[in-house]
Amino acid sequence: MFIDPGLLPAGTAVDVAKLISRTVLTLTAARPGPWTVRHLLHGIGVFSVTRMDGLSAEERHVWLREVLGLWLMDTVNILTTYLSAPAELPLPTLGEALVDRAADLCLMVDRISTDLASKGDTGTVWDGALGHVQEVAA
């Protein structure tokens, strides 16, 4: 099931998920400090809430679950690409940093996946996901 989200017909959730995934990966690699991470995660939260304007409660639930799932898929896809690169292939600085933080990223993905699989309130899962990012990136 973990395939490149770019290989499917795209709705708005795909672009949002990729933006979030790549922002989180950049934060994880750069580790800019807790203040910067909190500031950017607040922006991601505001952006996501704005994208859900006009959706019913059920549509918000479905859209947010889709974003969370696609975010995790994109993260795993990028991380496995770096981890499986041949030793002779020089990785970009971002790739090297992510390989060094792979265990932390995998733990974050596992925690968010577990929360998402529990089929609990998506708002709670979302808040927890941002909390996990804070731990990994700060």
C-alpha positions as CSV (number, residue, x, y, z in Angstrom):
1,M,0.0,0.0,0.0
2,F,2.9,2.4,0.5
3,I,3.3,3.7,-3.1
4,D,4.2,7.0,-4.5
5,P,1.0,9.2,-3.9
6,G,1.8,10.9,-7.2
7,L,0.7,7.7,-9.1
8,L,-2.9,8.1,-8.3
9,P,-5.6,10.5,-9.6
10,A,-5.0,13.6,-7.5
11,G,-7.4,15.5,-5.4
12,T,-6.5,18.4,-3.2
13,A,-5.4,16.1,-0.4
14,V,-2.4,14.8,-2.4
15,D,-0.8,18.2,-2.9
16,V,-1.5,19.2,0.7
17,A,0.0,15.9,2.0
18,K,3.1,16.2,-0.1
19,L,3.6,19.8,1.0
20,I,3.3,18.7,4.7
21,S,5.5,15.7,4.2
22,R,8.3,17.6,2.5
23,T,8.1,20.4,5.0
24,V,8.3,17.9,7.9
25,L,11.3,16.1,6.2
26,T,13.1,19.4,5.7
27,L,12.5,20.4,9.4
28,T,13.7,17.0,10.5
29,A,16.9,17.2,8.5
30,A,17.6,20.9,9.4
31,R,16.5,20.7,13.1
32,P,16.0,24.5,13.3
33,G,15.0,24.5,16.9
34,P,11.7,24.3,18.8
35,W,10.5,27.9,18.2
36,T,10.9,27.6,14.4
37,V,9.3,24.2,14.4
38,R,6.3,25.4,16.4
39,H,5.9,28.4,14.2
40,L,5.9,26.3,11.0
41,L,3.6,23.6,12.5
42,H,1.2,26.4,13.5
43,G,1.3,27.5,9.8
44,I,0.6,24.0,8.6
45,G,-2.3,23.7,11.0
46,V,-3.8,27.0,9.8
47,F,-3.3,26.1,6.2
48,S,-5.0,22.8,6.7
49,V,-8.0,24.2,8.5
50,T,-8.4,26.8,5.7
51,R,-8.4,24.0,3.1
52,M,-11.3,22.4,5.0
53,D,-13.4,25.5,4.9
54,G,-16.8,24.8,3.5
55,L,-16.6,21.0,4.1
56,S,-19.2,19.2,6.3
57,A,-18.0,17.5,9.4
58,E,-17.9,14.1,7.7
59,E,-16.1,15.5,4.6
60,R,-13.5,17.1,7.0
61,H,-13.0,13.7,8.7
62,V,-12.5,11.9,5.4
63,W,-10.2,14.7,3.9
64,L,-8.1,14.8,7.0
65,R,-7.7,11.0,7.2
66,E,-6.7,11.1,3.5
67,V,-4.1,13.8,4.1
68,L,-2.6,12.0,7.1
69,G,-2.4,8.7,5.1
70,L,-0.9,10.3,2.1
71,W,1.6,12.3,4.2
72,L,2.9,9.1,5.8
73,M,3.1,7.4,2.4
74,D,5.1,10.2,0.9
75,T,7.4,10.3,3.9
76,V,8.0,6.5,3.8
77,N,8.5,6.7,0.0
78,I,11.2,9.4,0.2
79,L,12.9,7.9,3.2
80,T,13.2,4.5,1.6
81,T,14.5,6.0,-1.6
82,Y,17.4,7.5,0.4
83,L,17.9,4.4,2.5
84,S,18.1,2.1,-0.5
85,A,20.4,4.3,-2.6
86,P,23.6,2.5,-3.7
87,A,26.6,3.4,-1.6
88,E,28.3,4.8,-4.8
89,L,25.6,7.3,-5.3
90,P,26.3,10.5,-3.3
91,L,23.2,11.7,-1.5
92,P,22.2,15.3,-1.2
93,T,22.7,16.9,2.2
94,L,19.0,16.6,3.0
95,G,19.2,12.9,2.1
96,E,22.2,12.3,4.4
97,A,20.5,14.0,7.2
98,L,17.3,12.0,6.8
99,V,19.2,8.7,6.7
100,D,20.8,9.8,10.0
101,R,17.4,10.5,11.4
102,A,15.7,7.4,9.9
103,A,14.9,5.7,13.2
104,D,13.2,8.8,14.6
105,L,11.2,9.3,11.4
106,C,10.1,5.6,11.4
107,L,9.0,5.9,15.0
108,M,7.0,9.1,14.1
109,V,5.4,7.3,11.1
110,D,4.6,4.3,13.3
111,R,3.0,6.4,16.0
112,I,0.9,8.4,13.6
113,S,-0.1,5.2,11.7
114,T,-1.2,3.6,15.0
115,D,-3.3,6.6,15.9
116,L,-4.8,6.8,12.4
117,A,-5.6,3.0,12.5
118,S,-7.4,3.4,15.8
119,K,-10.1,5.2,13.8
120,G,-10.4,7.8,16.6
121,D,-11.3,11.4,16.2
122,T,-9.2,12.8,13.2
123,G,-8.8,16.1,15.0
124,T,-7.1,14.3,17.9
125,V,-5.0,12.2,15.5
126,W,-4.0,15.4,13.6
127,D,-2.9,17.2,16.8
128,G,-1.0,14.1,17.9
129,A,0.7,14.0,14.5
130,L,1.9,17.6,14.8
131,G,3.1,16.7,18.3
132,H,5.1,13.8,17.0
133,V,6.7,16.1,14.3
134,Q,7.6,18.6,17.1
135,E,9.5,15.8,18.9
136,V,11.4,14.6,15.8
137,A,12.2,18.0,14.2
138,A,13.0,20.2,17.2
